[in-house]
Amino acid sequence: MGRLKIRVQPGASKNEIVGFQDDLVRIRLTAPPVEGKANKALVSLLAGILRVSKADISIVTGQAGREKLVDVAGLSSDELKSRLAAASSKTAG
C-alpha cells in the first residue's frame, strides 16, 4: 500500500496537480471545503489519475484540513509518485 502526503487548495478554478514540494503533493480542487465535498473530489481525482478504484483510496488523516495523509491500496509509494509526476507534467504549461 502506498501513502501520500497531500496539501489541497479547495475552491480553485480547476482540478489539477500543482507539483511536488519535498514529499508533499500539492493539488488544487474546484470543490469547496464544506460537507466533505473537497475530500470526495480529491478521491475522484486521484482515482482517475492513478487508475485505481475510489474504494482503493482512503484519507487516513486530515479529513477537515488542507494537509492530508492518503493511503492507496495496490500501488507502491514509488508507483504513486511516478503516476502523479506523469499527470503533473501533462497539466503543466
For each residue, the residues with C-beta under 8 A, 3 or more apart:
1: 71 72 73 74 75
2: 71 72 75 76 77 78 79 80
3: 60 69 70 71 72 77
4: 25 69 70 72 77 80 84
5: 23 24 25 67 68 69 70
6: 24 25 26 27 42 62 67 68 69 70
7: 21 24 25 26 27 66 67 68
8: 27 28 29 38 42 66 68
9: 12 18 26 27 28 29 66
10: 29 31 32 33 37 38 41 66
11: 29 30 31 32 33
12: 9 15 16 28 29 30
13: 28 30
14: 28 30
15: 12 27 28 29 30 41 45
16: 12 27 28 91
17: 25 26 27 49 84 87 88 91
18: 9 26 27 28 88
19: 25 26 88 92
20: 24 25 26 81 84 85 88
21: 7 24 26
22:
23: 5
24: 5 6 7 20 21 67
25: 4 5 6 7 17 19 20 84
26: 6 7 9 17 18 19 20 21
27: 6 7 8 9 15 16 17 18 42 45
28: 8 9 12 13 14 15 16 18
29: 8 9 10 11 12 15 38 41 42 45
30: 11 12 13 14 15 41
31: 10 11 37 38 40 41
32: 10 11 37 38
33: 10 11 37 38
34: 37 38
35:
36: 39 40 63
37: 10 31 32 33 34 40 41
38: 8 10 29 31 32 33 34 41 42
39: 36 42 43 59 63 68
40: 31 36 37 43 44
41: 10 15 29 30 31 37 38 44 45
42: 6 8 27 29 38 39 45 46 59 68 70
43: 39 40 46 47 54 57 59
44: 40 41 47 48 54
45: 15 27 29 41 42 48 49
46: 42 43 49 50 52 57 70 72
47: 43 44 50 51 52 53 54 56 57
48: 44 45 51
49: 17 45 46 83 84 87
50: 46 47 57 72 75 80 83 84
51: 47 48 83
52: 46 47 56 57 72 73 74 75
53: 47 56 57
54: 43 44 47 57
55:
56: 47 52 53 72 73 74
57: 43 46 47 50 52 53 54 70 71 72 73
58: 70 71 73
59: 39 42 43 62 63 68 69 70
60: 3 68 69 70 71
61: 68 69
62: 6 59 65 66 67 68 69
63: 36 39 59 68
64:
65: 62 68
66: 7 8 9 10 62
67: 5 6 7 24 62
68: 5 6 7 8 39 42 59 60 61 62 63 65
69: 3 4 5 6 59 60 61 62
70: 3 4 5 6 42 46 57 58 59 60
71: 1 2 3 57 58 60
72: 1 2 3 4 46 50 52 56 57 75 80
73: 1 52 56 57 58
74: 1 52 56
75: 1 2 50 52 72 79 80 83
76: 2 79 80
77: 2 3 4 80 81
78: 2 81 82
79: 2 75 76 82 83
80: 2 4 50 72 75 76 77 83 84
81: 20 77 78 84 85
82: 78 79 85 86
83: 49 50 51 75 79 80 86 87
84: 4 17 20 25 49 50 80 81 87 88
85: 20 81 82 88 89
86: 82 83 89 90
87: 17 49 83 84 90 91
88: 17 18 19 20 84 85 91 92
89: 85 86 92
90: 86 87
91: 16 17 87 88
92: 19 88 89
93:
